[in-house]
Amino acid sequence: MHYDSRTIALHWTTAGLVLILWTIGQTADFIPRGPFRGAYWSAHFLLGFIFVAVLLTRILWRSSGGKRLPPADSGALQVISKTTHYLLYALLVIVAALGLANAFAHGVSIFGIINLPKLADHARAESIGDLHELAANSVLALAAFHAAAALAHHYLWRDKVLERMLPERAS
């Protein structure tokens, strides 16, 4: 039993974007000031906007379509699983909203093509940026727990939970 291909694609696209965006956010300040650093941040902003579109698509797909599978766990594990999923969605929405707020607060330029207006003073923009980073770190921590649980299902309990979110192999 697998999720449908759109759900799987949205899941892995979200995961990939989160990892790339987090990595850029954590490493950008180590790059010397100059055009490359600006382009590096521009990539973060552009991918952030793509992330927002993917997240909205994922939420709409989950609420209106997509294959529903019965819970893989029961009892306490089911409660932990559901709670983790709801928290992940909530944190993803929060990090996306704070990312958008951060981009407008700082008035960022995306490759010199799209120039957002600066809508906040420096102190407020920095506070929004700090909250965005905290939310992103929280997403990564919870996603790591989620991935560890999937690996435990696969390697310790040897059930099919992880396989449900992997593309089906052609026979």
C-alpha positions in Angstrom: 0.0 0.0 0.0 1.5 3.3 -1.1 0.4 7.0 -1.1 -0.5 8.4 -4.5 2.4 9.7 -6.6 1.4 13.4 -6.1 1.5 13.0 -2.3 4.8 11.3 -2.5 6.3 13.9 -4.9 5.0 16.8 -2.7 6.4 15.1 0.5 9.9 14.6 -1.0 9.9 18.0 -2.7 9.1 19.6 0.6 11.8 17.6 2.4 14.4 18.5 -0.2 13.5 22.2 -0.2 13.6 22.3 3.7 17.1 20.8 3.7 18.4 23.1 1.0 16.8 26.2 2.4 18.1 25.4 5.9 21.6 24.7 4.6 21.7 28.0 2.7 20.4 29.9 5.8 23.0 28.3 8.1 26.0 28.8 5.7 25.4 32.2 4.0 27.0 34.3 6.7 30.3 32.4 6.2 30.5 33.7 2.6 32.5 36.9 2.3 30.3 39.9 1.5 30.0 40.5 -2.3 28.1 39.4 -5.4 28.3 35.6 -4.6 26.9 36.1 -1.2 24.1 38.2 -2.6 23.4 35.5 -5.2 23.5 32.8 -2.5 20.8 34.7 -0.5 18.8 35.4 -3.7 18.7 31.6 -4.2 17.4 31.2 -0.7 14.7 33.8 -1.3 13.7 32.3 -4.6 13.6 28.8 -3.3 11.7 30.1 -0.3 8.9 31.4 -2.6 8.9 28.1 -4.4 8.7 26.4 -1.0 5.6 28.5 -0.1 3.9 27.4 -3.4 4.8 23.7 -2.8 3.5 23.9 0.7 0.2 25.5 -0.3 -0.2 22.9 -3.0 0.5 20.2 -0.5 -2.0 21.5 2.0 -4.7 21.9 -0.7 -4.0 18.4 -2.1 -4.1 16.9 1.4 -7.4 18.6 2.2 -9.1 17.9 -1.1 -7.5 14.8 -2.7 -4.7 12.4 -2.2 -4.9 8.8 -1.1 -5.7 8.2 2.5 -4.0 5.3 4.2 -5.1 3.7 7.4 -2.9 4.6 10.4 0.2 2.5 10.6 0.3 2.5 14.4 -2.2 2.2 17.2 -2.4 3.5 20.7 0.4 5.8 21.9 2.4 5.4 18.7 -0.6 6.6 16.6 -1.0 9.7 18.9 2.7 10.5 18.6 2.6 10.0 14.8 -0.5 12.2 14.3 0.9 14.9 16.7 4.2 14.9 14.9 2.5 15.3 11.5 0.3 18.2 12.7 3.2 19.9 14.4 5.3 19.5 11.2 2.5 21.1 9.1 2.0 23.9 11.6 5.8 24.6 11.8 6.1 24.5 8.0 3.3 27.1 7.7 5.0 29.2 10.5 8.4 29.1 8.9 7.0 30.0 5.5 5.0 32.9 6.9 8.0 34.2 8.9 10.2 33.8 5.8 7.8 35.9 3.7 7.6 38.5 6.6 11.4 38.4 6.8 11.8 39.0 3.1 9.5 42.0 3.2 10.9 43.3 6.5 14.4 43.4 5.0 13.4 44.5 1.5 15.3 41.8 -0.2 16.4 41.7 -3.9 16.1 38.4 -5.8 18.9 38.3 -8.3 18.3 42.1 -8.9 15.2 41.2 -10.8 12.6 41.2 -8.1 13.1 43.9 -5.4 10.8 43.7 -2.4 10.1 46.9 -0.5 11.6 47.2 3.0 8.6 47.4 5.3 10.3 47.4 8.8 13.1 49.1 10.7 16.3 47.2 11.2 15.5 46.0 14.8 12.1 44.6 13.8 13.5 43.0 10.6 16.3 41.3 12.7 13.7 40.0 15.2 11.6 38.6 12.4 14.7 37.0 11.0 15.6 35.5 14.3 12.1 34.0 14.7 12.3 32.6 11.1 15.6 30.9 12.0 14.2 29.5 15.2 11.1 28.1 13.4 13.4 26.6 10.7 15.6 24.9 13.3 12.4 23.6 14.9 11.2 22.2 11.6 14.6 20.5 11.1 14.6 19.0 14.6 11.0 17.6 14.2 11.7 16.4 10.7 14.8 14.5 12.0 12.6 12.9 14.6 10.1 12.0 11.8 12.8 10.5 9.7 14.2 8.5 12.6 10.8 7.1 13.3 10.4 6.1 9.6 13.8 4.4 9.8 12.9 2.6 13.0 9.7 1.3 11.3 11.8 0.0 8.5 14.9 -1.4 10.2 13.7 -2.3 13.7 10.1 -3.2 13.4 10.4 -4.3 9.7 7.0 -3.1 8.8 6.0 -1.2 5.6 5.5 2.3 7.0 8.6 3.8 5.2 7.7 2.1 1.9 4.3 3.8 1.9 6.0 7.1 1.1 8.4 5.7 -1.5 7.5 5.5 -5.2 6.3 2.1 -6.2 8.8 0.0 -8.2 7.9 -1.0 -11.7 7.3 -4.8 -12.0 
